[in-house]
């Protein structure tokens, strides 16, 4: 069944999701641009994306909860140009406020030391350990990180570089709500 016929049968032709679906077919926009905007639970977008998938032969992926995976991104911690750690994060159809944090720390050690880069909330509670090395070599080091931060909702976080169990430096990050 074609898109126009599907939209007419389901009475979805006046929705913004339907317009985005038309652009997917006519202007070759990515199917992920069909996002929920007419209804809160996303049923209209889901129905239309499923129809587009059938028309274009797209294999839609679902996560364990049955949510459609719109994209996947790998986040990394890079230490002195080498990948220290990484993880993949799936962006699903119900995630509305996409948030990413990234940063880094450059530091120099005169002698080997225990190094930890960690994120704390305003109550000084550890919420994420970004990097840890029990015995970091002496020398100059560059640490870069990026991660998904959708579930970090406090207004401020502190990033502390801790050397031999003592705070070496602190930087802060404030979340600003766009309004």
Secondary structure as GFF3:
##gff-version 3
##sequence-region A 1 179
A	DSSP	alpha_helix	3	10	.	.	.	ID=ss1
A	DSSP	alpha_helix	16	26	.	.	.	ID=ss2
A	DSSP	three_ten_helix	31	33	.	.	.	ID=ss3
A	DSSP	alpha_helix	43	56	.	.	.	ID=ss4
A	DSSP	beta_strand	69	79	.	.	.	ID=ss5
A	DSSP	beta_strand	82	92	.	.	.	ID=ss6
A	DSSP	beta_strand	100	109	.	.	.	ID=ss7
A	DSSP	beta_strand	113	120	.	.	.	ID=ss8
A	DSSP	beta_strand	126	136	.	.	.	ID=ss9
A	DSSP	beta_strand	139	148	.	.	.	ID=ss10
A	DSSP	beta_strand	156	163	.	.	.	ID=ss11
A	DSSP	beta_strand	166	174	.	.	.	ID=ss12
###
